[in-house]
Amino acid sequence: MDYIFFVMDNFSIHLSPFPRRFPSGLPVETIGFIARKRSWIRTAFQTCNFSFILEGGGEYRAGPTPWAVRAPCVITQWPGRHVEYGPSKPSEWWTELFLIYGQASRLQLQERGFDRQDRPAWGIESGGTVGAIVQQLMELLQGHTPGDQVDRIDRLCESLLLESLLARTPPTASPDQAIQAIRRRVRESFVEPHDFDALALEHGLSPSTFRRAWNRIVRVPPARYVMRIRLLEACRLLVETPLSIRQIADRLGYHDPLYFSRKFRHAIGMTATDYRTRHRPPVWRVELPGTD
């Protein structure tokens, strides 16, 4: 993606005030461009953001495991989820085009397959359709008043998201390495739902190859593996916190506390209340002289 727009000035254009004549359902709130970015971002955004890394590299974290940023690729930021990203060395930088959608667009992003918590970043094959759309967007933004082109901008941005996913770079990791990477992803976000077929494809495995490799290495079906991690966390919360069983169930993604209680009793062999009573350390009452 070696295009002349890399010498352009930085910009950020707020598109929300402009009325849409032909609403697409995915209105872009803000679109911006940053050349040779060297600063680190450490925050939890309140918007749905996509950063297209067009040149350069660095590091991105949406959990304990870092992801190496190498252009061209996409990194995402979702409402309320803490992320950190920037150059991993003083000599590093990157150039990015960013798209910002409001929280009201999140359902549409989910329905169209763009909002995936288990896929916070992905690589893109160089050039091709993605590069052409980026070039078209840049020319549109530079040559026209944004308010006159806002409907075209919305649709070009949606096409850019779609084409970036269709042009994902297949990973070259071995099946064993892919399984370990998927396990790490699941452990880091075990409360969120996971589409294991999509995870397999993201790591270069067919669903059938993934399941054979997973069963050989992990020896527990993926859904049961997730449930075990959740229940282990439930055990910890029962012992270490004063949270109610309903609160623990909700925190772990079980919105029906009765369903959670049945799962817990079946897996652990006792009720959550009994587990808390049996394993919580006693509270010792210390009386100081003169406090009778």
Secondary structure, 3 states (H helix, E strand, C coil): CCCHHHHCCCEEEECCCCCCCCCCCCCCCEEEEEEEECCCEEEECCCEEEEEEEEEEEEEECCCCEEEEECCEEEEECCCCEEEEECCCCCCCEEEEEEEECHHHHHHHHHCCCCCCCCCEEEECCCHHHHHHHHHHHHHHHHCCHHHHHHHHHHHHHHHHHHHHHCECCCCCCHHHHHHHHHHHHHHCCCCCCCHHHHHHHCCCCHHHHHHHHHHHCCCCHHHHHHHHHHHHHHHHHHHCCCCHHHHHHHCCCCCHHHHHHHHHHHHCCCHHHHHHHHCCCCCCCCCCCCC
